[in-house]
Amino acid sequence: MASTDKQTEQRILDAAHAVFLRRGTAGARMQEIADEAGANKALLHYYFRSKEKLAEAVFQRAARNLFPPLVRVLGSDASIEEKVRGIVDLYLETMSASPFLPGYVLSELNHHPERITRLMESLTGTPNGLSPRLFERLAAQIDERVRAGTMRPITAPEFVVNLLSLCLFPFAARPLFSAAFGWDQGGFDGFIEERRTNLVAFFMSSLKV
């Protein structure tokens, strides 16, 4: 593909990403995407054929901001504390830059559950979810501390689900919390900055015996 074609395709994908995250697949309109991209609707169909194919491309791109970094951190040889810190930093930074992302991904998974199967297959080579091997290192680290009497028993999946919930839920429920606590943009940003500091200690304390 020529350089100008790649640039046009990328511009359309960037515009679609912004519109789909704001509106969701059902609410997004091709004309709005074309306007955002500074293109005409015919170009959208030329590069992506249909709204569904464009929506799939946007979902894959959005989800890849969430899942592959998680796999890299959990599968590393870093300590449990370093893994928790890495995930907290990664997700709070990503969500702050793209606050509509968690709500969009969750909504898309509810309405188009087949997309997560395709995503997992592209990441792992199998449609059956994340390979248990990806959690082996984390599970071994947890078991070591449980045997030493410094951590209560917890499975690796429960560990991951609990940590991600604490990271993502404030962004997914941001309108509720902003209304309840009277936060403007600065108030919410300040809360997240404090959370970046406090969440690691809170999470690790919850695991102590």
Accessible surface in RSA format (square Angstrom, percent):
REM  Atomic radii and reference values for relative SASA: ProtOr
REM  Chains: A
REM  Algorithm: Lee & Richards
REM  Probe-radius: 1.40
REM  Slices: 20
REM RES _ NUM      All-atoms   Total-Side   Main-Chain    Non-polar    All polar
REM                ABS   REL    ABS   REL    ABS   REL    ABS   REL    ABS   REL
RES MET A   1   145.48  75.3  60.96  40.3  84.52 201.2  76.08  64.7  69.41  92.0
RES ALA A   2    59.62  54.8  42.09  65.0  17.53  39.9  53.65  75.6   5.97  15.8
RES SER A   3    76.16  64.4  62.79  83.8  13.37  30.8  47.82 101.8  28.34  39.7
RES THR A   4    93.83  66.7  91.92  93.2   1.91   4.6  75.34 101.2  18.49  28.0
RES ASP A   5    49.02  34.3  49.02  48.8   0.00   0.0   0.87   2.0  48.15  48.0
RES LYS A   6   112.27  54.8 109.35  67.1   2.92   7.0  60.04  54.0  52.23  55.6
RES GLN A   7   114.72  64.1 106.47  77.8   8.25  19.6  41.74  88.8  72.98  55.4
RES THR A   8    22.14  15.7  22.14  22.4   0.00   0.0   2.64   3.5  19.50  29.5
RES GLU A   9    40.09  23.0  40.09  30.3   0.00   0.0   8.68  16.8  31.42  25.6
RES GLN A  10    86.42  48.3  85.02  62.1   1.39   3.3  39.79  84.7  46.63  35.4
RES ARG A  11   102.55  43.1  98.47  50.2   4.07   9.7  57.01  77.9  45.54  27.6
RES ILE A  12     0.00   0.0   0.00   0.0   0.00   0.0   0.00   0.0   0.00   0.0
RES LEU A  13    28.55  15.9  28.55  20.4   0.00   0.0  28.55  20.1   0.00   0.0
RES ASP A  14    62.62  43.9  55.87  55.6   6.75  16.0  25.20  59.3  37.43  37.3
RES ALA A  15     5.68   5.2   1.74   2.7   3.94   9.0   5.27   7.4   0.40   1.1
RES ALA A  16     0.00   0.0   0.00   0.0   0.00   0.0   0.00   0.0   0.00   0.0
RES HIS A  17    26.05  14.2  26.05  18.1   0.00   0.0  16.49  17.0   9.56  11.1
RES ALA A  18    33.42  30.7  25.77  39.8   7.66  17.4  32.69  46.0   0.73   1.9
RES VAL A  19     0.00   0.0   0.00   0.0   0.00   0.0   0.00   0.0   0.00   0.0
RES PHE A  20     0.00   0.0   0.00   0.0   0.00   0.0   0.00   0.0   0.00   0.0
RES LEU A  21    14.87   8.3   7.85   5.6   7.02  17.6   7.85   5.5   7.02  18.9
RES ARG A  22   103.38  43.4  75.67  38.6  27.71  66.0  41.74  57.0  61.64  37.4
RES ARG A  23   133.03  55.9 108.54  55.3  24.49  58.3  18.86  25.8 114.17  69.2
RES GLY A  24    15.95  19.7   0.00   N/A  15.95  19.7  15.10  41.4   0.84   1.9
RES THR A  25    16.80  12.0  15.82  16.0   0.98   2.3  15.82  21.3   0.98   1.5
RES ALA A  26    90.02  82.8  68.75 106.1  21.27  48.4  77.75 109.5  12.28  32.5
RES GLY A  27    35.24  43.5   0.00   N/A  35.24  43.5  24.19  66.4  11.05  24.7
RES ALA A  28     0.00   0.0   0.00   0.0   0.00   0.0   0.00   0.0   0.00   0.0
RES ARG A  29   139.17  58.4 138.33  70.5   0.84   2.0  60.58  82.8  78.59  47.6
RES MET A  30    20.02  10.4  15.87  10.5   4.15   9.9  15.87  13.5   4.15   5.5
RES GLN A  31    87.32  48.8  86.22  63.0   1.11   2.6  47.79 101.7  39.53  30.0
RES GLU A  32    42.58  24.4  37.91  28.7   4.67  11.1  29.14  56.4  13.43  11.0
RES ILE A  33     0.20   0.1   0.20   0.2   0.00   0.0   0.20   0.1   0.00   0.0
RES ALA A  34     0.00   0.0   0.00   0.0   0.00   0.0   0.00   0.0   0.00   0.0
RES ASP A  35    96.50  67.6  71.77  71.4  24.72  58.5  32.08  75.5  64.42  64.2
RES GLU A  36    86.54  49.7  50.83  38.5  35.71  85.0  17.81  34.5  68.73  56.1
RES ALA A  37     4.83   4.4   0.00   0.0   4.83  11.0   2.13   3.0   2.71   7.2
RES GLY A  38    64.64  79.7   0.00   N/A  64.64  79.7  38.09 104.5  26.55  59.5
RES ALA A  39    21.64  19.9   0.01   0.0  21.63  49.2  10.00  14.1  11.64  30.8
RES ASN A  40    86.52  59.7  81.46  78.7   5.06  12.2  38.16  91.8  48.36  46.7
RES LYS A  41    89.64  43.7  86.48  53.1   3.17   7.5  33.20  29.9  56.45  60.1
RES ALA A  42    72.28  66.5  58.15  89.7  14.13  32.2  65.30  92.0   6.99  18.5
RES LEU A  43    57.01  31.8  57.01  40.8   0.00   0.0  57.01  40.0   0.00   0.0
RES LEU A  44     0.01   0.0   0.00   0.0   0.01   0.0   0.00   0.0   0.01   0.0
RES HIS A  45    78.18  42.7  74.88  52.0   3.30   8.4  58.43  60.2  19.75  23.0
RES TYR A  46   131.05  61.2 121.66  69.2   9.39  24.4  83.85  63.0  47.20  58.2
RES TYR A  47    32.64  15.2  10.62   6.0  22.02  57.3   7.05   5.3  25.59  31.5
RES PHE A  48    20.90  10.5  17.41  10.8   3.49   9.1  20.90  12.7   0.00   0.0
RES ARG A  49   155.01  65.1 137.06  69.9  17.95  42.7  46.27  63.2 108.74  65.9
RES SER A  50    37.98  32.1  37.14  49.6   0.84   1.9  34.14  72.7   3.84   5.4
RES LYS A  51    57.78  28.2  54.70  33.6   3.08   7.3  39.16  35.2  18.62  19.8
RES GLU A  52    83.12  47.7  79.36  60.0   3.76   9.0  57.76 111.7  25.36  20.7
RES LYS A  53   120.48  58.8 113.81  69.8   6.67  15.9  63.67  57.3  56.81  60.5
RES LEU A  54     0.00   0.0   0.00   0.0   0.00   0.0   0.00   0.0   0.00   0.0
RES ALA A  55     0.00   0.0   0.00   0.0   0.00   0.0   0.00   0.0   0.00   0.0
RES GLU A  56    32.54  18.7  32.54  24.6   0.00   0.0  30.39  58.8   2.15   1.8
RES ALA A  57    29.53  27.2  19.06  29.4  10.48  23.8  26.21  36.9   3.33   8.8
RES VAL A  58     0.00   0.0   0.00   0.0   0.00   0.0   0.00   0.0   0.00   0.0
RES PHE A  59     0.00   0.0   0.00   0.0   0.00   0.0   0.00   0.0   0.00   0.0
RES GLN A  60    32.28  18.0  32.28  23.6   0.00   0.0  25.54  54.4   6.74   5.1
RES ARG A  61    74.95  31.5  67.95  34.6   7.00  16.7  35.62  48.7  39.33  23.8
RES ALA A  62     0.00   0.0   0.00   0.0   0.00   0.0   0.00   0.0   0.00   0.0
RES ALA A  63     0.00   0.0   0.00   0.0   0.00   0.0   0.00   0.0   0.00   0.0
RES ARG A  64    97.54  41.0  88.85  45.3   8.69  20.7  38.66  52.8  58.87  35.7
RES ASN A  65    65.12  44.9  58.38  56.4   6.74  16.2   7.00  16.8  58.12  56.2
RES LEU A  66     7.01   3.9   7.01   5.0   0.00   0.0   7.01   4.9   0.00   0.0
RES PHE A  67    37.69  18.9  37.66  23.3   0.03   0.1  37.66  22.8   0.03   0.1
RES PRO A  68    24.43  17.8  21.22  19.3   3.21  11.7  24.01  19.8   0.43   2.7
RES PRO A  69    16.94  12.3  16.20  14.8   0.74   2.7  16.88  13.9   0.06   0.4
RES LEU A  70     6.24   3.5   6.24   4.5   0.00   0.0   6.24   4.4   0.00   0.0
RES VAL A  71    32.09  21.1  29.28  26.5   2.81   6.8  30.82  26.8   1.27   3.4
RES ARG A  72   160.08  67.2 144.68  73.8  15.40  36.7  77.09 105.4  82.99  50.3
RES VAL A  73    34.88  22.9  31.13  28.2   3.74   9.0  34.88  30.3   0.00   0.0
RES LEU A  74     3.84   2.1   3.84   2.7   0.00   0.0   3.84   2.7   0.00   0.0
RES GLY A  75    40.22  49.6   0.00   N/A  40.22  49.6  15.77  43.3  24.45  54.8
RES SER A  76    39.41  33.3  30.05  40.1   9.36  21.6  37.45  79.8   1.96   2.7
RES ASP A  77   121.00  84.8  98.17  97.7  22.83  54.0  33.25  78.3  87.75  87.5
RES ALA A  78    31.41  28.9  21.13  32.6  10.28  23.4  28.70  40.4   2.72   7.2
RES SER A  79    40.69  34.4  33.08  44.2   7.61  17.5  34.00  72.4   6.69   9.4
RES ILE A  80     0.73   0.4   0.44   0.3   0.29   0.7   0.44   0.3   0.29   0.8
RES GLU A  81    69.90  40.1  68.65  51.9   1.25   3.0  45.98  88.9  23.92  19.5
RES GLU A  82   104.26  59.9  93.99  71.1  10.28  24.5  39.23  75.9  65.03  53.1
RES LYS A  83     0.29   0.1   0.11   0.1   0.18   0.4   0.29   0.3   0.00   0.0
RES VAL A  84     0.00   0.0   0.00   0.0   0.00   0.0   0.00   0.0   0.00   0.0
RES ARG A  85    85.22  35.8  85.22  43.4   0.00   0.0  42.22  57.7  43.00  26.1
RES GLY A  86    25.00  30.8   0.00   N/A  25.00  30.8  22.17  60.9   2.83   6.3
RES ILE A  87     0.93   0.5   0.93   0.7   0.00   0.0   0.93   0.7   0.00   0.0
RES VAL A  88     0.00   0.0   0.00   0.0   0.00   0.0   0.00   0.0   0.00   0.0
RES ASP A  89    51.07  35.8  49.94  49.7   1.13   2.7  23.52  55.4  27.55  27.5
RES LEU A  90    50.82  28.3  44.17  31.6   6.66  16.7  50.52  35.5   0.30   0.8
RES TYR A  91     3.76   1.8   3.76   2.1   0.00   0.0   2.65   2.0   1.10   1.4
RES LEU A  92     0.00   0.0   0.00   0.0   0.00   0.0   0.00   0.0   0.00   0.0
RES GLU A  93   102.73  59.0 102.44  77.5   0.29   0.7  40.99  79.3  61.74  50.4
RES THR A  94    28.28  20.1  22.13  22.4   6.15  14.7  16.36  22.0  11.92  18.0
RES MET A  95     0.00   0.0   0.00   0.0   0.00   0.0   0.00   0.0   0.00   0.0
RES SER A  96    55.14  46.6  29.55  39.4  25.59  59.0  29.40  62.6  25.75  36.1
RES ALA A  97    87.64  80.6  47.74  73.7  39.90  90.8  59.00  83.1  28.63  75.8
RES SER A  98    27.28  23.1  23.41  31.2   3.88   8.9  22.00  46.8   5.29   7.4
RES PRO A  99    42.41  30.9  36.49  33.3   5.92  21.5  36.57  30.2   5.84  36.3
RES PHE A 100   117.16  58.6 111.50  69.1   5.66  14.7 115.84  70.2   1.32   3.8
RES LEU A 101     0.58   0.3   0.58   0.4   0.00   0.0   0.58   0.4   0.00   0.0
RES PRO A 102     2.57   1.9   0.71   0.6   1.86   6.8   2.55   2.1   0.01   0.1
RES GLY A 103    33.58  41.4   0.00   N/A  33.58  41.4  28.01  76.9   5.58  12.5
RES TYR A 104     8.82   4.1   0.46   0.3   8.35  21.7   6.54   4.9   2.28   2.8
RES VAL A 105     4.79   3.1   4.79   4.3   0.00   0.0   4.79   4.2   0.00   0.0
RES LEU A 106    95.38  53.1  94.42  67.5   0.96   2.4  94.52  66.4   0.86   2.3
RES SER A 107    42.99  36.3  38.35  51.2   4.63  10.7  25.45  54.2  17.54  24.6
RES GLU A 108     3.88   2.2   3.88   2.9   0.00   0.0   0.00   0.0   3.88   3.2
RES LEU A 109    41.03  22.8  35.23  25.2   5.80  14.6  35.51  24.9   5.52  14.9
RES ASN A 110   120.21  82.9  91.78  88.7  28.43  68.5  20.22  48.7  99.99  96.6
RES HIS A 111   133.80  73.1 108.54  75.4  25.26  64.6  79.92  82.4  53.88  62.7
RES HIS A 112    41.82  22.9  41.73  29.0   0.09   0.2  27.07  27.9  14.75  17.2
RES PRO A 113    80.51  58.7  77.45  70.6   3.06  11.1  78.01  64.4   2.50  15.5
RES GLU A 114    75.70  43.5  68.89  52.1   6.81  16.2  49.46  95.7  26.24  21.4
RES ARG A 115     0.00   0.0   0.00   0.0   0.00   0.0   0.00   0.0   0.00   0.0
RES ILE A 116    43.58  24.8  43.58  32.5   0.00   0.0  43.58  31.4   0.00   0.0
RES THR A 117    57.87  41.2  55.23  56.0   2.64   6.3  33.74  45.3  24.13  36.5
RES ARG A 118   101.34  42.6  96.60  49.2   4.74  11.3  58.28  79.7  43.06  26.1
RES LEU A 119     0.00   0.0   0.00   0.0   0.00   0.0   0.00   0.0   0.00   0.0
RES MET A 120    24.18  12.5  24.18  16.0   0.00   0.0  24.18  20.6   0.00   0.0
RES GLU A 121    82.76  47.5  78.77  59.6   3.99   9.5  17.87  34.6  64.89  53.0
RES SER A 122    63.94  54.0  25.20  33.6  38.74  89.2  36.74  78.2  27.20  38.1
RES LEU A 123    51.87  28.9  16.54  11.8  35.33  88.8  18.90  13.3  32.96  88.7
RES THR A 124    43.31  30.8   8.36   8.5  34.95  83.3  17.57  23.6  25.74  38.9
RES GLY A 125    65.29  80.5   0.00   N/A  65.29  80.5  32.63  89.5  32.66  73.1
RES THR A 126    41.09  29.2  40.43  41.0   0.66   1.6  35.71  48.0   5.38   8.1
RES PRO A 127    67.45  49.2  53.48  48.7  13.97  50.8  53.48  44.2  13.97  86.8
RES ASN A 128   132.24  91.2  97.56  94.3  34.67  83.5  35.23  84.8  97.01  93.8
RES GLY A 129    23.51  29.0   0.00   N/A  23.51  29.0  21.15  58.0   2.36   5.3
RES LEU A 130    45.91  25.6  26.70  19.1  19.21  48.3  26.70  18.8  19.21  51.7
RES SER A 131    21.37  18.1  17.49  23.3   3.87   8.9  17.52  37.3   3.85   5.4
RES PRO A 132   107.93  78.7 100.49  91.6   7.44  27.0 105.07  86.7   2.87  17.8
RES ARG A 133   180.58  75.8 166.66  85.0  13.92  33.2  60.54  82.7 120.04  72.7
RES LEU A 134    46.31  25.8  43.78  31.3   2.53   6.4  45.81  32.2   0.50   1.3
RES PHE A 135    35.50  17.8  35.30  21.9   0.20   0.5  35.50  21.5   0.00   0.0
RES GLU A 136   104.11  59.8  96.67  73.1   7.44  17.7  39.20  75.8  64.91  53.0
RES ARG A 137    95.64  40.2  90.58  46.2   5.06  12.0  32.82  44.8  62.82  38.1
RES LEU A 138     0.00   0.0   0.00   0.0   0.00   0.0   0.00   0.0   0.00   0.0
RES ALA A 139    34.23  31.5  32.82  50.6   1.41   3.2  34.23  48.2   0.00   0.0
RES ALA A 140    48.68  44.8  39.39  60.8   9.28  21.1  45.21  63.7   3.47   9.2
RES GLN A 141    14.30   8.0  12.78   9.3   1.53   3.6   8.39  17.8   5.92   4.5
RES ILE A 142     1.89   1.1   1.89   1.4   0.00   0.0   1.89   1.4   0.00   0.0
RES ASP A 143    71.97  50.4  70.94  70.6   1.04   2.4  10.57  24.9  61.40  61.2
RES GLU A 144   103.75  59.6 101.91  77.1   1.84   4.4  28.42  55.0  75.33  61.5
RES ARG A 145    65.48  27.5  64.84  33.1   0.65   1.5  17.35  23.7  48.13  29.2
RES VAL A 146    43.34  28.5  33.60  30.4   9.75  23.5  33.60  29.2   9.75  26.4
RES ARG A 147   184.34  77.4 145.69  74.3  38.66  92.0  79.68 108.9 104.66  63.4
RES ALA A 148    74.33  68.3  36.59  56.5  37.74  85.9  49.23  69.3  25.09  66.5
RES GLY A 149    46.60  57.5   0.00   N/A  46.60  57.5  28.07  77.0  18.52  41.5
RES THR A 150    83.06  59.1  67.05  68.0  16.01  38.2  69.46  93.3  13.60  20.6
RES MET A 151     5.60   2.9   3.82   2.5   1.79   4.3   3.82   3.2   1.79   2.4
RES ARG A 152    84.50  35.5  84.26  43.0   0.23   0.6  39.23  53.6  45.27  27.4
RES PRO A 153   102.63  74.8  90.79  82.8  11.84  43.0  92.09  76.0  10.54  65.5
RES ILE A 154    16.34   9.3   0.02   0.0  16.33  39.3   6.15   4.4  10.19  27.7
RES THR A 155    84.15  59.9  77.22  78.3   6.93  16.5  77.62 104.3   6.53   9.9
RES ALA A 156     6.86   6.3   2.94   4.5   3.92   8.9   2.94   4.1   3.92  10.4
RES PRO A 157    78.15  57.0  75.40  68.7   2.75  10.0  78.15  64.5   0.00   0.0
RES GLU A 158    78.22  44.9  71.96  54.4   6.26  14.9  27.20  52.6  51.01  41.6
RES PHE A 159     0.19   0.1   0.19   0.1   0.00   0.0   0.19   0.1   0.00   0.0
RES VAL A 160    11.10   7.3  10.21   9.2   0.89   2.1  11.09   9.6   0.00   0.0
RES VAL A 161    92.50  60.9  90.39  81.8   2.11   5.1  92.31  80.2   0.19   0.5
RES ASN A 162    52.86  36.5  48.92  47.3   3.94   9.5  13.53  32.6  39.33  38.0
RES LEU A 163     0.53   0.3   0.53   0.4   0.00   0.0   0.53   0.4   0.00   0.0
RES LEU A 164    29.31  16.3  29.22  20.9   0.09   0.2  29.31  20.6   0.00   0.0
RES SER A 165    57.75  48.8  48.27  64.4   9.48  21.8  36.04  76.8  21.71  30.4
RES LEU A 166    48.60  27.1  46.50  33.3   2.09   5.3  48.60  34.1   0.00   0.0
RES CYS A 167     0.00   0.0   0.00   0.0   0.00   0.0   0.00   0.0   0.00   0.0
RES LEU A 168    35.52  19.8  35.52  25.4   0.00   0.0  35.52  24.9   0.00   0.0
RES PHE A 169   113.11  56.6 110.24  68.3   2.87   7.5 112.80  68.4   0.31   0.9
RES PRO A 170     7.05   5.1   7.05   6.4   0.00   0.0   7.05   5.8   0.00   0.0
RES PHE A 171     7.72   3.9   1.04   0.6   6.68  17.4   1.11   0.7   6.61  18.9
RES ALA A 172    39.30  36.1  13.08  20.2  26.21  59.6  14.59  20.6  24.70  65.4
RES ALA A 173    13.26  12.2   7.22  11.1   6.04  13.7  13.26  18.7   0.00   0.0
RES ARG A 174    45.76  19.2  45.76  23.3   0.00   0.0  16.56  22.6  29.20  17.7
RES PRO A 175   101.74  74.1  88.61  80.8  13.13  47.7  96.54  79.7   5.19  32.3
RES LEU A 176   115.33  64.2 107.47  76.9   7.86  19.8 113.48  79.7   1.86   5.0
RES PHE A 177    45.46  22.7  45.46  28.2   0.00   0.0  45.46  27.6   0.00   0.0
RES SER A 178    22.99  19.4  19.99  26.7   3.01   6.9  16.91  36.0   6.08   8.5
RES ALA A 179    86.10  79.2  50.75  78.3  35.35  80.4  62.78  88.4  23.32  61.8
RES ALA A 180    69.22  63.6  27.66  42.7  41.57  94.6  39.81  56.1  29.41  77.9
RES PHE A 181   124.56  62.3  95.42  59.1  29.15  75.8 103.04  62.5  21.53  61.6
RES GLY A 182    68.00  83.9   0.00   N/A  68.00  83.9  36.27  99.5  31.73  71.1
RES TRP A 183    60.52  24.3  44.87  21.7  15.66  36.8  26.34  14.0  34.18  55.5
RES ASP A 184   105.56  73.9  91.87  91.4  13.69  32.4  49.93 117.5  55.63  55.5
RES GLN A 185   104.37  58.4  96.30  70.4   8.07  19.2  57.19 121.7  47.18  35.8
RES GLY A 186    49.85  61.5   0.00   N/A  49.85  61.5  36.17  99.3  13.68  30.6
RES GLY A 187    26.35  32.5   0.00   N/A  26.35  32.5  22.00  60.4   4.35   9.7
RES PHE A 188     2.51   1.3   2.51   1.6   0.00   0.0   2.51   1.5   0.00   0.0
RES ASP A 189    68.08  47.7  61.52  61.2   6.56  15.5  27.94  65.8  40.14  40.0
RES GLY A 190    34.11  42.1   0.00   N/A  34.11  42.1  32.85  90.2   1.26   2.8
RES PHE A 191    59.34  29.7  53.98  33.4   5.35  13.9  57.37  34.8   1.97   5.6
RES ILE A 192     4.40   2.5   4.40   3.3   0.00   0.0   4.40   3.2   0.00   0.0
RES GLU A 193    98.19  56.4  96.83  73.3   1.36   3.2  47.88  92.6  50.31  41.1
RES GLU A 194   114.59  65.8 109.41  82.8   5.18  12.3  37.20  72.0  77.39  63.2
RES ARG A 195    48.21  20.2  43.62  22.2   4.59  10.9   6.89   9.4  41.32  25.0
RES ARG A 196    47.35  19.9  47.31  24.1   0.04   0.1  25.85  35.3  21.49  13.0
RES THR A 197    93.51  66.5  82.35  83.5  11.15  26.6  59.51  79.9  34.00  51.4
RES ASN A 198    87.44  60.3  82.66  79.9   4.78  11.5  27.38  65.9  60.07  58.1
RES LEU A 199     4.26   2.4   2.39   1.7   1.88   4.7   4.26   3.0   0.00   0.0
RES VAL A 200    18.90  12.4  18.90  17.1   0.00   0.0  18.90  16.4   0.00   0.0
RES ALA A 201    64.32  59.1  55.23  85.2   9.09  20.7  63.16  89.0   1.16   3.1
RES PHE A 202   125.29  62.7 116.45  72.1   8.85  23.0 123.52  74.9   1.77   5.1
RES PHE A 203     3.94   2.0   3.88   2.4   0.05   0.1   3.94   2.4   0.00   0.0
RES MET A 204    22.87  11.8  22.23  14.7   0.65   1.5  22.23  18.9   0.65   0.9
RES SER A 205    63.66  53.8  50.60  67.5  13.06  30.1  28.87  61.5  34.79  48.7
RES SER A 206    54.19  45.8  32.11  42.8  22.09  50.9  39.58  84.3  14.61  20.5
RES LEU A 207     2.32   1.3   2.26   1.6   0.06   0.2   2.32   1.6   0.00   0.0
RES LYS A 208   137.75  67.2 123.45  75.7  14.30  34.0  71.33  64.2  66.42  70.7
RES VAL A 209   130.21  85.7  71.68  64.9  58.54 141.0  94.04  81.7  36.17  98.1
END  Absolute sums over single chains surface
CHAIN  1 A    11004.4       8957.6       2046.8       6649.4       4355.0
END  Absolute sums over all chains
TOTAL         11004.4       8957.6       2046.8       6649.4       4355.0
